[in-house]
Amino acid sequence: MAKKRMFNLDAVNTDRFLDMSIPARLLYFDLGMRADDEGFVASPNMIIRSTGNSKESLDELIRKGYVIPFKSGVIVITHWKMNNYLQKDRFTPTIYTEEKEQLSIDENKVYSMRKNVMDTTCIQNVSKMYTQYSIDKNSKDIYSHEKRPKIKKKGSKHKNLFGKLPQDQQEELTRIINHLNESTGSNYRPNTKDTVIKFKNLKELDYKEEDFFKVIDNKVKDWTNSEQSKYLRPETLFRESHFESYLNERVHVNKEKQKVDLYAGFESIK
């Protein structure tokens, strides 16, 4: 595989590109440096985490049409062939042939999803993998003809959701909630519907147990003895749209907590 990558001004020196956020533009270049010789990226979430970026930047690139997602989790850079030309002796064909077969390329060397697979593959992937709770109008139309599942009464479903997790994930979620309860003096349960759903979504984005612990520790330090302490709960801490920022933020212990700790120190001296 070639080690040099190029970027064409026709692709990046436009209002459409420059109107995106700085993190999204930086992520575009990071993805471009790590793509294979046909522009496919196997692990975009790993690149996001290793570069300190966020899922929101990838969502922005998808909305603007600079990358195309697939159901498999692989993405392709839309303007790859416009950006890069490789000699045959330096070219290694992509291994993602199934994804490649879903693409067409126009006269400007720009990838696009074939019309017959666009709705069933691309939109499903965006709604399922990247914006679980933000299903757009098109994806709603796709599923409107399908039979809606029956809703069970009285929330009996939440225990079944927890029971359907693999055993190791049940144990992991239990440890995470126990850590939250010990850190906050709370009594949350690991098997509630909302907690299980949020946990599953974050696990699908490759977050580890230690990431959950770090988010809890960060926000306990930040919110204890403040008005925000009421948000020290799974519903807030494990929200997909905030989890990455909670994980990577620099913690500032709130001043009220510092005053309490300082006063306690003086009392112990007496």
URLINRA-V633710 format. One record per residue. N is the residue number from 0. RES is the residue in one letter. PHI is phi in whole degrees, -180 to 180 (none if undefined). Layout:
# URLINRA-V633710
[[N/RES/PHI] [N/RES/PHI]]
This chain:
# URLINRA-V633710
[[0/M/none] [1/A/-64] [2/K/-106] [3/K/-99] [4/R/-128] [5/M/-128] [6/F/-135] [7/N/-89] [8/L/-61] [9/D/-62] [10/A/-93] [11/V/-110] [12/N/-98] [13/T/-132] [14/D/-60] [15/R/-59] [16/F/-76] [17/L/-72] [18/D/-76] [19/M/-73] [20/S/-65] [21/I/-60] [22/P/-58] [23/A/-66] [24/R/-66] [25/L/-64] [26/L/-63] [27/Y/-58] [28/F/-70] [29/D/-62] [30/L/-65] [31/G/-63] [32/M/-74] [33/R/-108] [34/A/-72] [35/D/-78] [36/D/-72] [37/E/-118] [38/G/91] [39/F/-91] [40/V/-121] [41/A/-79] [42/S/-130] [43/P/-62] [44/N/-66] [45/M/-64] [46/I/-66] [47/I/-58] [48/R/-72] [49/S/-69] [50/T/-100] [51/G/74] [52/N/-90] [53/S/-140] [54/K/-62] [55/E/-61] [56/S/-66] [57/L/-66] [58/D/-57] [59/E/-66] [60/L/-63] [61/I/-66] [62/R/-61] [63/K/-80] [64/G/85] [65/Y/-90] [66/V/-137] [67/I/-120] [68/P/-90] [69/F/-121] [70/K/-60] [71/S/-72] [72/G/99] [73/V/-71] [74/I/-126] [75/V/-130] [76/I/-83] [77/T/-59] [78/H/-99] [79/W/-56] [80/K/-72] [81/M/-73] [82/N/-76] [83/N/-128] [84/Y/-129] [85/L/-117] [86/Q/-65] [87/K/-59] [88/D/-74] [89/R/-112] [90/F/-98] [91/T/-116] [92/P/-60] [93/T/-66] [94/I/-89] [95/Y/-93] [96/T/-69] [97/E/-63] [98/E/-68] [99/K/-61] [100/E/-66] [101/Q/-86] [102/L/-106] [103/S/-124] [104/I/-133] [105/D/-91] [106/E/-66] [107/N/-92] [108/K/65] [109/V/-113] [110/Y/-72] [111/S/-149] [112/M/-76] [113/R/-58] [114/K/-59] [115/N/-74] [116/V/-118] [117/M/-58] [118/D/-70] [119/T/-79] [120/T/-110] [121/C/-66] [122/I/-69] [123/Q/-58] [124/N/-66] [125/V/-62] [126/S/-69] [127/K/-86] [128/M/-91] [129/Y/-108] [130/T/-136] [131/Q/-55] [132/Y/-108] [133/S/-122] [134/I/-75] [135/D/-80] [136/K/-62] [137/N/-63] [138/S/-69] [139/K/-65] [140/D/-63] [141/I/-62] [142/Y/-92] [143/S/-66] [144/H/-85] [145/E/-83] [146/K/-70] [147/R/-75] [148/P/-69] [149/K/-71] [150/I/-93] [151/K/-78] [152/K/-84] [153/K/61] [154/G/60] [155/S/-70] [156/K/-75] [157/H/-64] [158/K/-67] [159/N/-65] [160/L/-61] [161/F/-63] [162/G/-66] [163/K/-83] [164/L/-67] [165/P/-57] [166/Q/-56] [167/D/-67] [168/Q/-76] [169/Q/-60] [170/E/-67] [171/E/-64] [172/L/-63] [173/T/-63] [174/R/-64] [175/I/-64] [176/I/-68] [177/N/-61] [178/H/-64] [179/L/-63] [180/N/-63] [181/E/-66] [182/S/-78] [183/T/-120] [184/G/71] [185/S/-97] [186/N/-142] [187/Y/-75] [188/R/-105] [189/P/-79] [190/N/-104] [191/T/-75] [192/K/-57] [193/D/-64] [194/T/-64] [195/V/-64] [196/I/-63] [197/K/-64] [198/F/-61] [199/K/-61] [200/N/-63] [201/L/-70] [202/K/-65] [203/E/-66] [204/L/-94] [205/D/74] [206/Y/-74] [207/K/-102] [208/E/-59] [209/E/-65] [210/D/-68] [211/F/-63] [212/F/-62] [213/K/-66] [214/V/-61] [215/I/-60] [216/D/-63] [217/N/-60] [218/K/-78] [219/V/-63] [220/K/-65] [221/D/-81] [222/W/-108] [223/T/-59] [224/N/61] [225/S/-135] [226/E/-63] [227/Q/-79] [228/S/-60] [229/K/-68] [230/Y/-93] [231/L/-80] [232/R/-148] [233/P/-56] [234/E/-56] [235/T/-91] [236/L/-64] [237/F/-102] [238/R/-69] [239/E/-58] [240/S/-71] [241/H/-115] [242/F/-59] [243/E/-63] [244/S/-70] [245/Y/-62] [246/L/-68] [247/N/-105] [248/E/-73] [249/R/-83] [250/V/-82] [251/H/-119] [252/V/-65] [253/N/-68] [254/K/-64] [255/E/-62] [256/K/-66] [257/Q/-61] [258/K/-64] [259/V/-61] [260/D/-64] [261/L/-67] [262/Y/-62] [263/A/-62] [264/G/-66] [265/F/-64] [266/E/-63] [267/S/-69] [268/I/-68] [269/K/-61]]
